[in-house]
């Protein structure tokens, strides 16, 4: 059975293999090969038969694991222990150890955020600084 174009229903489609670069902040980048179809009749193009989704998701998940490992490694190199990070971020004990292997999307976002703005850890860890910052913000009507 020959595959047909999902747009026009014709069978005149071509299968092409393309290289795509997947990037993840703090996790690096990786090239993967994806399939793209082009219909000669209606000029539609894309992944008509959902062949790329699993490969894309697997690659993104691999890069996210690397990002978590790199981010935690960065904070450890700066003198933070996992227990200290968990305390500052108000995470349950051993959460970061679990996240090294399987991390929820919100966890990835949290770690990227604190990696991008590491000074926030110092502020959150020092409640007095937070109170002073809030006072200054109120004074400036922000």
Buried (B, 14 or more C-beta within 10 A) or exposed (E): EEEBBEBBEEEEBEEEEEEBEBEBBBBEEBEBEBBBBBBEEBEBBBEBEEEBEEBBEEBBBBBBBBBBBBBBEBBEEEEBEBEBBBBBBEBEEEBBEEBEEEBEEEBBEBBBEBBEEBEEBEBBBEEEEEEEEEEEEEEEEE
